[in-house]
């Protein structure tokens, strides 16, 4: 929360505005309850903890995957790897399926750089295939978040020279992008990405602020939390799909959201 919003909270509390109304306005402007509670101090309405829109970000930061996958040693973000998440046979079948359903990739906000994202995309949700549905459930079960709190799997293919320049997966609050893509289902929480092949050269996923690059390894998953434990977007999740130098790169990605139906965790 920036200073202008903090001052707004102080001014309205001083004017005698009702704390629940202040809380509701802040929620509508996409602030999380932990952030609102910190700004309001002892004026925070205690019944807000029961708000239906509340997300338990502490629990979200301690889901099943945090206890089963390999933790990358950093204080900047929650980042994990999971070897052999998919078998060689599963990877090969997915690649064959993806190659038959490709379209040019797009981004959620306009860019003057036409080379910002140059890969091809496959919308797996449009493919009626039992294996795709099984892997979708497998990802949800492995990470520990119910599939109702997620987007459908998306696949990307990168040929030589293709890349996805440095970007974040979350939607920036208080922007048109957020209103368009996150107003109903909330922001993206966790990202679960799986490499489907071994790229001969290049094509790594570089976490820019961390200075660490993961190179494609068939069947390996890279998983990270796009939010802080307080539920705010974490800019240190900035990552770059580096250009493929030789061969190709094929991945699948599943994003999880703040809102859904039923219990969030499984």
Long-range contacts (C-beta under 8 A, 24 or more apart in sequence): 1-31, 1-35, 1-38, 1-39, 5-29, 5-31, 5-39, 6-39, 9-39, 9-40, 13-40, 13-43, 19-43, 19-44, 19-45, 20-45, 20-47, 20-48, 23-48, 27-51, 27-53, 29-173, 29-174, 30-173, 30-174, 30-178, 30-182, 30-187, 31-173, 32-57, 32-230, 32-231, 32-232, 33-231, 34-230, 34-231, 35-230, 35-231, 35-232, 53-259, 55-186, 55-231, 55-258, 55-259, 55-264, 56-264, 57-227, 57-228, 57-229, 57-230, 57-231, 58-229, 59-264, 59-265, 60-189, 60-190, 60-225, 60-227, 60-231, 60-264, 61-225, 61-227, 61-229, 63-143, 63-144, 63-145, 63-190, 63-265, 64-142, 64-143, 64-144, 64-265, 64-266, 65-142, 65-143, 65-144, 65-190, 65-223, 68-142, 69-221, 69-223, 72-210, 72-212, 74-210, 74-212, 76-207, 76-209, 76-210, 76-234, 76-236, 77-207, 77-210, 77-224, 77-225, 77-234, 77-236, 77-237, 78-224, 78-225, 79-207, 79-210, 79-222, 79-223, 79-224, 79-225, 80-222, 80-223, 80-224, 81-214, 81-220, 81-221, 81-222, 81-223, 82-142, 82-220, 82-221, 82-223, 83-217, 83-219, 83-220, 84-219, 84-220, 85-142, 85-194, 85-219, 85-220, 85-221, 86-135, 86-194, 86-196, 86-219, 86-221, 87-219, 88-218, 88-219, 90-131, 90-135, 90-219, 91-196, 91-197, 91-218, 91-219, 93-131, 94-131, 94-132, 94-135, 94-155, 94-196, 94-250, 94-252, 95-196, 95-197, 95-250, 97-122, 97-127, 97-129, 97-131, 97-132, 98-122, 98-124, 98-155, 98-157, 98-196, 98-250, 98-252, 99-157, 101-126, 101-127, 102-157, 105-156, 105-164, 107-167, 108-171, 108-177, 108-180, 108-181, 109-177, 113-165, 115-163, 115-165, 116-164, 116-165, 116-167, 117-163, 117-164, 117-165, 117-167, 118-158, 118-161, 118-162, 118-163, 118-164, 119-156, 119-157, 119-158, 119-162, 119-163, 119-164, 119-241, 120-156, 120-157, 120-158, 120-159, 121-154, 121-155, 121-156, 121-157, 122-154, 122-155, 122-156, 122-157, 123-152, 123-154, 124-152, 124-153, 124-154, 124-155, 124-252, 125-152, 125-153, 135-252, 136-254, 139-192, 139-194, 139-254, 140-254, 140-266, 141-266, 142-192, 142-221, 143-190, 143-192, 143-223, 143-256, 144-265, 144-266, 145-189, 145-190, 145-256, 145-264, 145-265, 145-266, 146-260, 146-262, 146-263, 146-264, 146-265, 146-266, 148-260, 148-261, 148-262, 149-189, 149-256, 149-257, 149-258, 149-259, 149-260, 149-264, 150-254, 150-255, 150-256, 150-257, 150-260, 151-188, 151-254, 151-255, 151-256, 151-257, 152-254, 153-252, 153-253, 153-254, 154-252, 154-253, 154-254, 155-196, 155-250, 155-251, 155-252, 155-253, 156-241, 156-250, 156-251, 156-252, 156-253, 157-248, 157-249, 157-250, 158-203, 158-241, 158-243, 158-244, 158-248, 158-249, 158-250, 159-244, 159-248, 160-243, 160-244, 160-245, 160-246, 160-247, 160-248, 161-243, 161-244, 162-243, 162-244, 163-240, 163-241, 163-242, 163-243, 163-244, 164-240, 164-241, 165-240, 165-241, 166-208, 166-238, 166-239, 166-240, 167-238, 167-239, 167-240, 168-226, 168-233, 168-235, 168-237, 168-238, 168-239, 169-226, 169-237, 169-255, 170-226, 170-227, 170-233, 170-234, 170-237, 172-233, 173-233, 182-257, 184-259, 185-257, 185-258, 185-259, 185-260, 186-257, 186-258, 186-259, 187-226, 187-227, 187-233, 187-257, 187-258, 188-226, 188-255, 188-256, 188-257, 189-225, 189-226, 189-227, 189-255, 189-256, 189-257, 189-258, 190-223, 190-224, 190-225, 190-226, 190-255, 190-256, 191-223, 191-224, 191-226, 191-237, 191-253, 191-254, 191-255, 191-256, 192-221, 192-223, 192-253, 192-254, 192-255, 192-256, 193-221, 193-222, 193-223, 193-251, 193-252, 193-253, 193-254, 194-219, 194-220, 194-221, 194-222, 194-251, 194-252, 194-253, 195-219, 195-220, 195-221, 195-222, 195-249, 195-250, 195-251, 196-250, 196-251, 196-252, 197-247, 197-248, 197-249, 197-250, 198-247, 199-244, 199-246, 199-247, 199-248, 199-249, 200-245, 200-246, 200-247, 201-244, 201-245, 201-246, 201-247, 202-242, 202-243, 202-244, 202-245, 202-246, 203-241, 203-242, 203-243, 203-244, 203-245, 203-247, 203-248, 203-249, 204-242, 205-239, 205-240, 205-241, 205-242, 206-239, 206-240, 206-242, 207-236, 207-237, 207-238, 207-239, 208-238, 208-239, 208-240, 209-235, 209-236, 209-238, 210-236, 213-242, 216-249, 216-251, 231-258
